Amino acid sequence: MAENKDPIFQIQRVYLKEASLEQPNSPAILLEQEQPTVDIQLGVNAAPVGEGVFEVMVTATVQTKIKDKTVFLVEATQAGIFELRNLPQEQMGPILGIACPQIVYPYLRGNVADLIQRGGFPPVHLSEINFQAMYEQQQSAQAAQAAQAEPAPAQ
């Protein structure tokens, strides 16, 4: 019997891998009238977990501060397990760095907003992300680092 060589891209599971909410300066900070500043950091990571199976994680860190004091800090990682088989190698990076995060990210957005709201704050809604631009920026940065790491040609 011939082995199936059709390309396979399947979502096995999407899950909340990690979530935390810290309010280190409560309750005093909650009485402040000043508007807090909000800093949001996002990251994407992919790793193989088996043959043709990958875990893709999107991480968000949301920190709000008034002056130099933290109002709240939320860190959350949403992950997905994806089966990718019989795909050209040059497509693997964009699929793991663009397509998979686009699937996982809406779940992360909902969980972060919910966690913040459950902490007693108005929800912070993470904005839409262009994962293609983010991926291309990472690729450019890696290429620039690799070019800097190469020794200069001897004269």
Residue pairs with C-beta under 8 A, 6 or more apart in sequence:
4 86
5 86
6 86
7 85
7 86
7 87
8 52
8 83
8 84
8 85
8 86
8 87
9 82
9 83
9 84
9 87
9 95
9 99
10 82
10 83
11 80
11 81
11 82
11 103
12 53
12 80
12 81
12 82
12 83
13 80
13 81
14 78
14 79
14 80
14 81
14 103
14 104
14 107
15 78
15 79
15 80
16 76
16 77
16 78
16 79
16 107
16 111
17 57
17 77
17 78
17 79
18 75
18 76
18 77
19 74
19 75
19 76
19 77
19 111
19 115
20 73
20 74
20 75
20 76
21 72
21 73
21 74
21 115
21 116
21 118
21 119
22 70
22 72
22 73
22 74
23 29
23 70
23 71
23 72
23 119
24 70
24 73
25 69
25 70
25 71
29 66
29 69
29 70
29 71
30 71
30 120
32 66
32 71
34 66
34 67
35 66
36 64
36 65
36 66
36 71
37 64
37 65
37 66
38 62
38 63
38 64
38 124
39 61
39 62
39 63
39 64
39 65
40 60
40 61
40 62
40 124
40 126
41 60
41 61
42 58
42 59
42 60
42 61
42 126
42 129
42 134
43 58
43 59
44 56
44 57
44 58
44 59
44 97
44 101
44 131
44 134
44 135
45 56
45 57
45 59
46 54
46 55
46 56
46 57
46 96
46 97
46 100
47 54
47 55
48 54
48 55
49 55
49 81
52 83
52 84
52 85
53 81
53 82
53 83
53 84
54 81
54 82
54 84
54 96
54 100
55 79
55 80
55 81
55 82
56 79
56 80
56 82
56 96
56 100
56 101
56 104
57 77
57 78
57 79
57 104
58 77
58 78
58 79
58 101
58 104
58 105
58 108
59 75
59 76
59 77
59 78
60 74
60 75
60 76
60 77
60 108
60 112
60 126
61 73
61 74
61 75
62 72
62 73
62 74
62 75
62 112
62 116
62 124
62 126
63 70
63 72
63 73
63 74
64 70
64 71
64 72
64 73
64 121
64 124
65 71
71 121
72 116
72 119
72 121
74 112
74 115
74 116
74 119
74 124
76 108
76 111
76 112
76 115
77 108
78 104
78 105
78 107
78 108
78 111
79 104
80 100
80 103
80 104
82 96
82 100
84 92
84 95
84 96
87 95
93 135
93 139
94 132
94 135
97 131
97 134
97 135
97 138
98 131
98 132
98 135
101 129
101 131
102 131
105 129
105 131
108 126
109 125
109 126
112 124
112 126
113 123
113 124
113 125
113 126
114 123
116 122
116 123
116 124
117 123
